[in-house]
Amino acid sequence: MRGLFLTLALLSSLFSADLPWLHDYDTAIKQAQKEKKEIYLFIGADVCRWCDRFKEMTLSKKDVIARLEKEYVLLYLSRDRHKIPNHFTTQGVPRHYFLKSDGTIIYEDRGSREADGFLSLLDEVELKKAH
């Protein structure tokens, strides 16, 4: 059990080192309104191989990091540890929500994508916002 805790703590620290993740929905809303940005909400789980794969293969890439930091307030909520508002689906993680600064859902998706696929998803979100 102790080994599992240490592994989770290490993965958590590695995950949070590259991007400035918030872990509270209300704080993210306030920050998005202040910065005039939208929110990228990534819902995962503490033990989820697809979430880990997404973090390692996609969220560690410099071009993905640069784009997310430029365009979004970043919110990561683990269905195992964080309070997640009821209107978000927490089954089938990883889940990706793109929100307006007031919390309105612009676009949602799920699954682990490699960097190029995730950048394409960000392009899809931009198209959705334009309509």
ABEGO torsion letter per residue (X at the ends): XAAAAAAAAAAAAAAAAABBBBABAAAAAAAAAAAGBBBBBBBBBABBAAAAAAAAAAAABAAAAAAAAAABBBBBBBAAABBBBAABBABGOBBBBBBBAAGBBABBBBEBBBAAAAAAAAAAAAAAAAX
